[in-house]
Amino acid sequence: MESLPRVVEKKSVGVELPAGTHWWCSCGLSSTQPFCDGSHKGRGMAPLKFELEAPRKVWLCNCKHTKTPPFCDGSHKALP
């Protein structure tokens, strides 16, 4: 079995999101990155639910190693 979380990219992704509930992929397996598509099922991981009060642009982690999920904190810079 693949080691999780899988690094999707060693950079963040900026997305304009509407207000409301969003589900960030924490395992790196989703085909709809950076959002969850259910690929984590049966692998002991779960997506992270986050809420936005108003529409805005956010920078989401795509290396899956951030200390401030789902937002990028620059952790990708320290990955091999």
N, C-alpha and C positions, 0 to 999 in steps of 0.2 A: 504494500500500500504506500502511496505517495506521502511524503512528509508534509504536514500542514502547519501553518498556512503556506500556500504556494505564492511566491512573489510573481505578481502579474507584470508589473513594470517598476523600475527604480525611479519613479517620479510620481507626483500627485496628478490628479485630473480635476480641472476646473469645470464645474457644471452649474448652470442656472436652474434652480429648483423652485417649484411653487411652495407656498405654505402648506403644511400638513405633515403626514407621517411618511417616512422613507425607511427602507431596509438596506443597509450597507453589507456587502459580502465580506465576511471576515476570514473565509477559508481560502479564497483565491481561485475557486473552481468554477464560479459562475460564468456563463457565456454572455451575460449582460452586465459586465463590469462597469462601474464599481458597485452595482446593485445585485441583490440576491435573486437567483432563479431556482433555488431549491436543490442545487447540486451537492450541498453539504449533508444531505440526509443520509444517515447511517454511518457518518464519519466522526461523530462526537463533537461537532462544531455547530454553531448557530449564527444566524445573521444578527446584526446590531440594529435595533430600532432607534431612529432619531427623529425628532420633531423640529420643524421650523415654524416660527410664529408668523413670519412674513416671507414673501418670495425674496430670494437673494442668490448670489453666486457664492458657492462654497468650494473649497479645495479638499477633495477627499483622497485618502491614502490608497495607493494602489500597490504598495509593497507589502501591506498587511502587517507591518511591524511597528506602527505608530504607538506611542504611549498615550495618545489623545484621540482614540477612535471615535468617530470615523474620519476625523480630520487629520490632515498631514501635519507632522511635527518635524519633518526633515530626517527621520530615522533612516530613510532609504540611502542617505549619503554615507552611512556607516556599514552598509551591507557589502559583503565581498562581491 
